[in-house]
Amino acid sequence: MIQAIGLTSTPRRDLPPLVDDLSFEARPGAVTALLGEPGSGKTTALRLMLELEPGRGVTYFRGRPLHRIPYPVREVGVLLGDVPGHPSRTVRSQLRMLCAAAGVPASRADTMLEVVGIAGLRDQRLGSLSLGMERRVGLAAALLADPCTLLLDEPAAGIPPRERGWLHGLLRGHASLGGAVLFTTDDAKEAVRVADRVVSIEAGRLVADQDAAEFARTRLRPRVAVRTPHAARLADVLGREARAAQRAVEIVEESGSRLSVYGSTCAEVGEAAFRNGVLVHQLADETGPTGDTGATGRPVPSARTEPGAADRAAPADRSAPAIPAERAAPAAPADASATEAGDPPAPGNPRPAEARSGRPPSAVRRVGGPLRPLRYELRRVSSTSAPVLTAAVVVAVSAVTSLVLARAGHTPQNRLLAAWPELLPLPPAALGAGLLGALAFGEEYRYPALAADRGTVPRRLGLLAAKLSVGAALALLLGALAVAVDAAALRLVFDSGPLRTPAEWVSPAVSWAGLLIGCSWAGVLASGVFRSATAGLAAVLAVPVMVVPLVRKALDGPSAYPVTGLAARLRGLAWAQWPPEADRLVLGALRVMAQPVGTALVLSLMVLLCAYGFTGLRSRVRW
């Protein structure tokens, strides 16, 4: 059950809101169409329901708002706009990544590709797909976790009319299992053909909420579509016979060879054409909106149907087009063995609630657990070329910079290996780590069921922890690779001249690792707060450019109380006594934090973490 109550978008300057106090319901076991002309507010209404648009109102999915659902992707399947994925990622990689986020087996991706009919495109890049193929990928993503609810924005966009039968059957099959389906369309005939209930809106306001049969009876007009090379002659014949029989018949010439006849039947038009020797190429019953023609009788284009399409357009015919059995009910495969008998009910899909809604328990085996966010993040990172390209650029720039510094001389060995001249705010490896961290967020905000600020707080914290962990690992790998390549380049060009065996390497290593991880985490948190990779990278650059000078001013001058012996005192406070050799690591970390760059990074991370907690973890109830 979907209950939208009082949806109202943020008012625009000198213009009314796109959606104004819109309330309706979409019942389980039924397909509901949200009908309206382009620009009437259909997409905005869906975005308000998914909490992606600022405004007022609330939407309940089986009695809970979206931000209160532990695993939104298992409750709501969404198709909104284009496919939210990296253009270089393959179709299969995209779906397998979403499988990891939804907690379902990776094999589900191949199953859904078969269902939507694009199994042969599994290795195609997302950026190379046509609009129709993109919609199929979006439908597969929406159905991955067998959600109880489907919210689809123009699902038939880009799909040829002759291929829409499988889509209509897919929606009817999902509803027949007890799921609720809500889709938007601007085609009244499609709404009548597919939906059980039609919600009509205009200028963001509710116009009517009717059963499909009642909508067809009150809002659509039956007509006879005729195609003939002698359209003008047939129109004259039909007009003369109607006047002679004193019948009200309206004839509209829609093109040079096409007529629309209102107030007559196929039999009457066919008999009139036969009696007068008029050749007819097509003769079919159609149903169209009541406002297709005005009082002037000017030609108005109407949607065409193939010969024999009247059966599909008739409002009384509620049967779905004939499609294979495996596509008629993709949301619950027949193989119920995927769920073990002893499995507990999956989070987000409790069996009692499913029984109350009339929907049988899901047959998709859940594979959730503590590694689910980490598995998702690893798939997200490994399925694009961004980390590899970033590492290649960083290593090349770092090696060239290190060679230039070695040739100039007077550069400490630590800065030489890090390729960090005094004039640059950060070394190339730190900038690369910050860039990879800034790219961590982005796609989730375009896919509502995966968004980092959706679901319960444990789920959001789990996703953040996974991103921070993977970001730290990538930063350390990038830093180690950059140092190794710099050392190899220096030895190759200058032999062992610039390099000496360091007397103390622990403290520089800890400092280097802390700088890389701090830059990566700053990028992750800033991109999560501002929802922009550019803002994430800007936050990384702001640390040495803006925060470090302020820290230097605050720390300038001698300290009244020295902090010598802090490591030993910390060892005495710890629950488990660490060995004295570990004091070197503690001292190294303290030296890093005592430096201006380290202090600035710590302060920046604390501020960003508080900002992320306020923006991403706070309650999102809107009224």
C-alpha positions in Angstrom: 0.0 0.0 0.0 1.3 3.4 -1.0 -0.3 6.4 0.7 0.8 9.9 -0.5 -0.6 12.6 1.8 -0.4 16.3 1.1 2.5 16.3 -1.3 3.5 19.9 -2.0 6.7 21.0 -3.6 8.7 24.1 -2.7 7.0 27.2 -4.2 8.9 28.9 -7.1 9.4 32.6 -7.4 6.2 34.2 -8.7 4.9 30.8 -9.8 2.8 28.2 -8.1 4.4 25.0 -6.8 4.7 22.1 -9.3 2.8 19.8 -7.0 0.1 21.3 -4.7 -1.5 19.3 -1.9 -1.6 16.0 -3.8 -3.0 13.0 -2.0 -3.8 9.5 -3.4 -3.3 5.8 -2.7 -1.9 2.9 -4.7 -3.4 -0.4 -3.4 -1.5 -3.7 -3.2 -2.4 -6.2 -5.9 -3.3 -3.4 -8.4 -1.5 -1.3 -11.0 -2.1 2.5 -10.6 -1.3 5.0 -13.3 -0.5 8.6 -12.5 -1.8 10.4 -15.6 -1.0 13.9 -16.7 0.3 16.0 -19.5 4.0 16.8 -19.7 4.9 19.4 -17.1 1.9 18.5 -14.9 4.1 17.5 -11.9 4.2 13.7 -12.3 7.9 13.3 -11.9 8.0 15.9 -9.1 5.4 13.9 -7.3 7.5 10.8 -7.4 10.5 12.7 -6.2 8.5 14.0 -3.3 7.4 10.5 -2.4 11.0 9.3 -2.5 12.2 12.3 -0.4 14.4 13.6 -3.2 12.6 16.9 -3.6 12.3 19.6 -0.9 8.7 20.2 0.1 5.9 19.1 2.4 3.9 16.0 2.8 4.6 12.4 3.6 4.4 9.1 1.8 3.9 5.8 3.6 5.0 2.5 2.1 3.1 -0.2 3.9 2.7 2.1 6.8 6.3 3.5 7.0 8.0 6.5 5.4 11.0 5.6 3.3 13.6 6.9 5.8 12.2 4.5 8.4 12.6 1.4 6.3 15.8 -0.6 7.2 16.5 -1.8 3.7 14.6 0.6 1.2 15.8 -1.3 -1.9 14.0 -4.4 -0.7 10.8 -2.4 -0.2 10.7 0.0 -3.1 11.9 -0.6 -6.6 12.5 2.7 -8.4 12.9 3.7 -12.0 13.4 7.5 -12.1 15.2 9.3 -14.9 18.3 7.7 -16.5 20.3 4.7 -15.2 22.2 5.9 -12.2 25.6 4.4 -13.0 29.0 5.2 -14.3 29.0 5.3 -18.1 32.1 3.1 -18.3 30.5 0.4 -16.1 29.1 -2.7 -17.9 25.4 -3.6 -17.5 26.2 -6.8 -15.6 28.7 -5.0 -13.3 26.1 -2.3 -12.5 23.5 -4.9 -11.5 25.9 -7.1 -9.6 26.9 -4.0 -7.6 23.3 -3.3 -6.8 22.8 -6.9 -5.8 25.6 -6.4 -3.2 23.8 -3.3 -1.9 20.5 -5.0 -1.8 21.8 -8.2 -0.1 20.7 -10.6 -2.8 22.9 -13.2 -4.7 24.9 -11.9 -7.6 23.2 -14.5 -9.8 20.1 -12.4 -9.5 21.6 -9.9 -12.0 21.7 -12.5 -14.8 18.2 -13.6 -14.0 16.8 -10.1 -14.3 18.6 -9.4 -17.5 16.8 -12.5 -18.9 13.5 -11.2 -17.6 13.8 -7.8 -19.3 15.2 -9.3 -22.5 18.7 -7.8 -22.7 20.8 -10.8 -21.6 22.9 -10.3 -24.8 23.9 -6.8 -23.7 25.4 -7.8 -20.3 28.9 -6.7 -21.4 27.8 -3.4 -23.0 28.8 -0.1 -21.3 26.0 1.9 -19.8 27.1 5.0 -21.8 26.6 3.2 -25.1 23.0 2.1 -24.5 20.0 3.6 -26.3 17.1 5.1 -24.3 15.0 2.0 -24.6 17.8 -0.3 -23.4 18.5 2.1 -20.5 14.8 1.7 -19.5 15.2 -2.0 -19.5 18.3 -1.8 -17.3 16.5 0.5 -15.0 13.6 -2.0 -14.7 16.0 -4.8 -14.0 17.6 -2.7 -11.2 14.2 -1.9 -9.8 13.2 -5.6 -9.6 16.5 -7.0 -8.3 15.5 -7.3 -4.6 11.9 -8.4 -5.3 10.5 -5.2 -3.8 6.9 -5.0 -2.7 6.4 -1.7 -4.3 7.3 -0.4 -7.8 7.6 3.4 -8.6 8.2 3.9 -12.3 8.5 7.2 -14.1 7.5 6.8 -17.8 8.7 3.1 -17.9 7.7 2.8 -21.6 9.7 5.8 -22.7 12.0 4.8 -25.6 10.5 1.4 -26.0 8.8 0.9 -29.4 5.0 0.4 -29.2 5.2 -3.1 -30.6 7.5 -4.2 -27.8 5.5 -2.8 -24.9 3.5 -5.9 -24.4 6.2 -7.6 -22.2 6.4 -4.4 -20.0 2.6 -4.4 -19.4 2.7 -8.1 -18.6 5.6 -7.5 -16.2 3.6 -4.9 -14.3 0.5 -7.0 -14.2 2.5 -10.0 -13.0 4.1 -8.1 -10.2 0.7 -6.8 -9.1 -0.9 -10.3 -9.3 1.6 -11.4 -6.6 0.3 -8.7 -4.2 2.7 -5.9 -5.0 1.7 -2.3 -5.5 2.7 -0.7 -8.8 2.6 3.0 -9.5 3.8 4.4 -12.9 3.5 7.7 -14.6 2.3 8.3 -18.2 0.9 11.0 -20.4 -1.0 8.5 -22.6 -4.6 8.0 -21.5 -5.0 4.8 -23.6 -1.9 3.3 -22.1 -3.3 4.0 -18.6 -6.6 2.3 -19.4 -4.9 -0.6 -21.1 -2.5 -1.4 -18.2 -3.8 0.1 -15.0 -6.6 -0.9 -12.6 -6.9 2.7 -11.3 -6.1 6.0 -12.9 -5.1 9.1 -10.8 -5.3 12.2 -13.1 -3.4 15.3 -12.2 -3.2 18.7 -13.8 -0.9 21.6 -12.8 0.2 19.5 -9.8 -3.4 19.1 -8.4 -5.6 16.1 -8.2 -8.3 16.0 -10.9 -9.8 12.6 -10.5 -9.0 9.2 -8.9 -11.1 6.6 -10.7 -11.2 2.9 -11.6 -9.9 2.3 -15.1 -13.3 1.3 -16.4 -14.9 4.5 -15.0 -12.1 6.6 -16.4 -12.6 5.1 -19.8 -16.3 5.7 -19.7 -16.1 9.3 -18.5 -12.9 10.6 -20.0 -12.4 8.7 -23.2 -14.3 8.7 -26.5 -14.7 5.6 -28.8 -13.9 6.3 -32.4 -13.3 4.4 -35.7 -9.9 4.8 -37.2 -10.0 4.6 -41.0 -7.1 4.7 -43.5 -7.9 5.0 -47.1 -6.4 6.7 -50.2 -9.8 8.3 -50.8 -10.2 10.0 -47.4 -12.0 13.1 -48.7 -14.5 11.0 -50.7 -15.2 8.7 -47.8 -15.7 11.6 -45.4 -18.3 13.1 -47.8 -20.1 9.8 -48.1 -20.2 9.3 -44.3 -21.4 12.9 -43.8 -24.3 12.5 -46.4 -25.5 9.2 -44.9 -25.4 10.5 -41.4 -27.4 13.6 -42.3 -29.9 11.4 -44.2 -30.3 9.1 -41.2 -30.3 12.1 -38.8 -27.4 10.7 -36.7 -24.8 12.8 -34.9 -21.5 11.7 -36.5 -18.2 13.7 -36.3 -15.6 13.2 -38.9 -12.0 14.5 -38.5 -9.4 14.3 -41.2 -6.2 13.7 -39.3 -3.9 13.3 -42.4 -4.1 12.9 -46.1 -5.2 9.2 -45.8 -6.5 8.9 -42.3 -9.9 9.7 -40.8 -11.3 9.5 -37.2 -15.1 8.9 -37.1 -16.9 9.6 -33.8 -20.4 8.4 -33.2 -20.2 5.4 -35.5 -19.0 1.8 -35.6 -16.6 -0.2 -37.7 -19.6 -2.1 -39.3 -21.4 1.1 -40.3 -18.3 2.7 -41.8 -17.3 -0.5 -43.6 -20.7 -1.0 -45.1 -20.9 2.7 -46.3 -17.4 2.3 -47.9 -18.5 -1.0 -49.6 -21.7 0.5 -50.9 -19.9 3.4 -52.5 -16.9 1.5 -53.8 -14.3 3.2 -51.6 -11.1 1.3 -51.0 -10.2 0.9 -47.3 -6.8 -0.1 -46.0 -7.4 0.0 -42.3 -10.6 -0.1 -40.2 -10.3 -0.3 -36.4 -12.0 0.7 -33.1 -9.9 3.1 -31.0 -10.4 4.9 -27.7 -9.0 8.4 -27.2 -9.3 11.3 -24.7 -12.4 13.4 -24.8 -10.5 16.5 -25.7 -9.0 15.2 -28.9 -11.0 17.5 -31.2 -12.5 20.9 -30.6 -15.7 22.5 -31.8 -14.0 23.6 -35.0 -13.3 20.1 -36.0 -9.6 20.8 -36.8 -7.4 17.8 -37.3 -5.8 16.7 -34.0 -3.1 14.0 -34.1 -4.0 11.0 -32.0 -2.1 7.9 -31.0 -2.1 5.2 -33.6 -2.9 1.5 -33.0 -2.3 -1.4 -35.1 -5.1 -3.3 -36.8 -6.8 -5.4 -34.2 -5.6 -3.3 -31.3 -9.1 -2.5 -30.2 -9.2 -5.5 -27.9 -6.2 -4.2 -26.0 -7.7 -0.7 -25.8 -11.1 -1.8 -24.6 -11.5 -0.8 -20.9 -13.4 -4.0 -20.1 -10.5 -6.2 -21.1 -8.2 -6.5 -18.1 -6.1 -9.4 -19.4 -2.4 -8.8 -19.9 -0.7 -9.5 -23.2 0.5 -13.0 -23.7 4.2 -13.3 -22.6 6.3 -16.2 -21.3 5.6 -17.5 -17.9 9.0 -16.5 -16.5 8.4 -12.9 -17.5 4.8 -12.8 -16.3 5.9 -12.9 -12.6 9.5 -11.9 -12.4 9.3 -10.6 -8.9 9.0 -14.1 -7.4 10.7 -16.9 -9.4 9.1 -20.3 -9.3 12.1 -21.9 -7.8 11.3 -21.4 -4.1 14.3 -23.6 -3.1 16.4 -20.4 -3.1 15.1 -19.7 0.4 16.0 -22.3 3.0 13.3 -23.6 5.2 15.1 -22.4 8.3 16.0 -18.9 7.1 14.6 -16.1 9.3 12.5 -13.4 7.7 14.7 -10.9 5.8 15.1 -7.4 7.3 12.8 -5.0 5.6 10.5 -7.7 4.4 8.9 -9.2 7.5 6.6 -12.1 6.7 3.7 -11.0 8.9 3.5 -7.7 7.0 3.7 -9.5 3.7 0.9 -11.8 4.8 -1.2 -8.8 5.8 -0.7 -7.2 2.4 -1.6 -10.3 0.6 1.9 -10.8 -0.9 3.6 -14.2 -0.5 7.0 -14.3 1.1 9.8 -13.4 -1.2 11.5 -16.3 -3.0 14.8 -14.3 -3.3 17.4 -15.5 -0.9 18.8 -12.7 1.2 22.5 -12.7 1.8 22.8 -9.7 4.1 25.3 -9.4 6.9 28.1 -7.1 8.2 30.1 -7.4 4.9 27.2 -6.3 2.7 28.1 -2.6 2.5 31.8 -3.5 2.1 30.9 -5.9 -0.7 28.9 -3.2 -2.4 31.7 -0.6 -2.1 34.3 -3.0 -3.4 32.1 -3.8 -6.5 31.5 -0.1 -7.0 35.2 0.7 -7.0 36.4 -2.2 -9.0 33.8 -1.9 -11.8 35.1 1.4 -13.1 38.4 2.6 -14.5 38.6 5.7 -12.2 41.0 4.2 -9.6 43.4 2.8 -12.2 43.5 6.0 -14.2 43.9 8.1 -11.1 46.8 5.8 -9.9 48.5 6.0 -13.3 48.4 9.8 -13.4 49.5 10.2 -9.8 52.4 7.8 -10.2 53.6 9.5 -13.4 53.3 13.0 -11.9 55.0 11.9 -8.7 57.9 10.3 -10.4 58.6 13.4 -12.6 58.3 15.7 -9.6 60.7 13.6 -7.6 63.3 13.6 -10.4 63.0 17.4 -10.7 63.5 17.9 -7.0 66.5 15.5 -6.9 68.1 17.3 -9.7 67.6 20.7 -8.0 69.0 19.3 -4.7 68.5 20.6 -1.1 65.3 18.6 -0.7 65.0 16.3 2.4 64.7 12.6 1.5 61.2 12.3 3.0 59.9 15.0 0.8 61.9 13.6 -2.1 60.2 10.2 -1.9 56.8 11.8 -1.4 57.4 14.2 -4.4 56.3 17.1 -2.2 58.0 20.4 -3.0 57.5 23.3 -0.6 55.5 25.3 -3.1 52.8 22.7 -3.5 50.1 22.4 -0.8 49.9 18.6 -1.0 51.9 15.9 -2.8 50.4 14.2 -5.9 49.6 11.0 -3.9 47.6 12.9 -1.3 45.7 14.7 -4.0 44.9 11.4 -5.7 43.7 9.9 -2.4 41.5 12.9 -1.9 40.1 12.6 -5.4 39.3 8.9 -5.0 37.6 9.7 -1.7 35.6 12.5 -3.3 34.3 10.1 -5.9 33.0 7.7 -3.2 29.6 9.4 -3.1 27.4 10.4 -6.0 25.6 7.4 -7.5 23.8 6.6 -4.3 22.0 9.9 -4.3 20.7 9.2 -7.8 19.4 5.8 -6.8 16.9 6.5 -3.9 16.8 3.0 -2.5 20.6 3.1 -2.0 21.1 6.7 -1.0 23.4 7.2 2.0 20.8 9.3 3.8 18.0 6.7 3.5 17.1 3.8 5.8 17.9 3.4 9.4 20.9 4.9 11.2 22.9 1.5 11.4 22.5 1.1 7.7 23.8 4.6 7.0 26.7 4.2 9.4 27.5 0.8 7.8 27.7 2.4 4.3 29.8 5.3 5.6 32.2 2.9 7.4 32.6 0.8 4.2 33.4 3.9 2.2 35.9 5.1 4.7 37.6 1.7 4.9 37.9 1.2 1.2 39.0 4.8 0.8 41.8 4.3 3.4 42.9 1.1 1.7 43.1 2.8 -1.7 44.9 5.7 -0.2 47.6 3.5 1.4 48.0 1.4 -1.8 48.3 4.6 -3.9 50.9 6.1 -1.4 53.0 2.9 -1.3 52.9 2.7 -5.1 54.0 6.3 -5.5 56.9 6.0 -3.0 58.1 2.7 -4.6 58.0 4.2 -8.1 59.7 7.4 -7.0 62.5 5.4 -5.3 62.9 3.2 -8.4 63.0 6.2 -10.7 65.6 8.0 -8.5 67.8 4.9 -8.4 67.5 4.4 -12.1 68.4 7.9 -13.0 70.8 9.0 -10.3 71.9 5.6 -8.9 72.0 5.8 -5.0 73.1 9.4 -4.8 69.9 11.1 -3.5 68.8 8.2 -1.3 70.3 7.2 2.1 69.3 4.5 4.5 67.0 6.3 7.0 67.9 6.2 10.7 64.2 6.5 11.7 61.5 5.4 9.3 58.6 4.6 11.6 57.6 8.2 12.3 57.8 9.3 8.5 55.8 6.2 7.5 53.1 7.0 10.1 53.1 10.6 9.0 52.8 9.6 5.3 50.0 7.1 6.0 48.1 9.6 8.2 48.3 12.3 5.5 47.0 10.0 2.8 44.1 8.6 5.0 43.2 12.0 6.2 42.9 13.4 2.7 40.9 10.4 1.6 38.5 10.7 4.5 38.1 14.4 4.0 37.1 13.8 0.4 34.6 11.1 1.4 33.0 13.1 4.2 32.9 16.4 2.2 31.3 14.7 -0.9 28.8 13.0 1.4 27.9 16.4 3.0 27.7 18.5 -0.2 26.8 15.6 -2.5 29.4 16.7 -5.0 32.8 15.2 -6.0 34.0 18.8 -6.8 33.1 19.9 -3.3 34.9 16.9 -1.8 38.1 17.7 -3.7 37.8 21.4 -2.7 37.6 20.4 0.9 40.8 18.4 0.6 42.6 21.4 -0.9 41.2 23.7 1.7 43.1 21.9 4.5 46.6 23.1 3.5 45.5 26.3 1.9 43.1 27.7 4.5 43.2 25.6 7.7 47.0 25.1 8.0 47.8 28.9 8.2 45.2 29.3 10.9 46.6 26.4 12.9 50.1 27.8 12.6 49.0 31.1 14.0 47.3 29.3 16.9 50.4 27.1 17.7 53.0 29.8 17.1 55.2 30.4 20.1 56.6 28.2 22.9 54.4 26.0 25.1 54.2 26.7 28.8 53.8 23.0 29.6 55.8 20.3 27.7 54.1 17.0 26.7 57.1 14.8 27.2 56.4 11.3 28.5 52.8 11.3 27.0 53.3 7.8 25.4 54.2 6.2 28.7 51.2 7.8 30.5 48.9 6.6 27.7 50.3 3.1 28.2 49.4 3.2 31.8 45.8 4.2 31.1 45.2 1.5 28.5 43.2 -1.6 29.4 45.7 -3.9 27.7 49.4 -3.1 28.2 51.2 -2.7 24.9 54.9 -3.4 24.7 57.4 -0.6 25.1 58.4 -0.9 21.4 54.9 0.4 20.5 55.8 3.7 22.0 57.6 4.6 18.8 54.4 4.2 16.8 52.4 6.3 19.4 55.1 9.0 19.3 55.0 9.0 15.5 51.3 9.4 15.5 51.5 12.2 18.1 54.2 14.0 16.1 51.9 13.9 13.0 49.0 15.4 15.0 51.3 18.0 16.4 52.4 19.3 13.0 50.2 22.0 11.4 49.1 19.8 8.6 48.2 16.9 10.9 46.3 19.2 13.3 44.5 20.9 10.4 43.5 17.5 9.0 42.2 16.3 12.4 40.1 19.5 12.9 38.8 19.3 9.3 37.7 15.7 9.8 36.0 16.4 13.0 34.0 19.3 11.5 33.1 17.2 8.4 32.1 14.3 10.5 29.8 16.4 12.6 28.3 18.0 9.4 27.8 14.5 7.9 26.0 13.4 11.1 23.8 16.4 11.0 22.9 16.2 7.3 23.0 12.4 6.7 21.9 10.8 10.0 19.3 13.2 11.3 15.6 12.5 11.0 14.0 13.4 7.7 10.3 13.6 8.7 8.8 16.5 6.7 5.6 18.4 7.4 
